[in-house]
Amino acid sequence: MSPSDLADIEQIRQLKARYFRFLDTKQWEAWRGLFTEDFTAHVQGPHPDLHYATPEQLVQENRELLADVPTVHHGHTSEISITGSDTATGIWAMYDRVELPGNCFEGYGHYHEEYRRDPDGWKIRRMRITRLKIAPLAP
């Protein structure tokens, strides 16, 4: 692995760290800036599977759902592969805690992602969240 690849991997790790921080601190405009224009996502959850066709849809729906909801999102043990001069993939073990009224839970699973570098740096292009376990919590 080249020093350039290692630098790119670190930049992608920093990107994902901002993803979690901006989401949990409700910095919606900054969060939007982490995604490519052609971003799409598929999310498994304690809810029916969710599909997002645009980054705007992802941000708007999460802004409405989570505006006043305490959340904690963590990503661990990243496996990042540089697949081209401006492309990469990654898998992250994940944990989340969401305290929706009437639906508090902790989730465990994985983020499966594709990244692309544009003039502003690395961004998330595709995201799929798979769940291994959902643990309901008392409200």
Secondary structure, 3 states (H helix, E strand, C coil): CCHHHHHHHHHHHHHHHHHHHHHHCCCHHHHHCCEEEEEEEEECCCCCCEEECCHHHHHHHHHHHHCCCCEEEEEEEEEEEEEECCEEEEEEEEEEEEEECCEEEEEEEEEEEEEEEECCEEEEEEEEEEEEEEEEECC
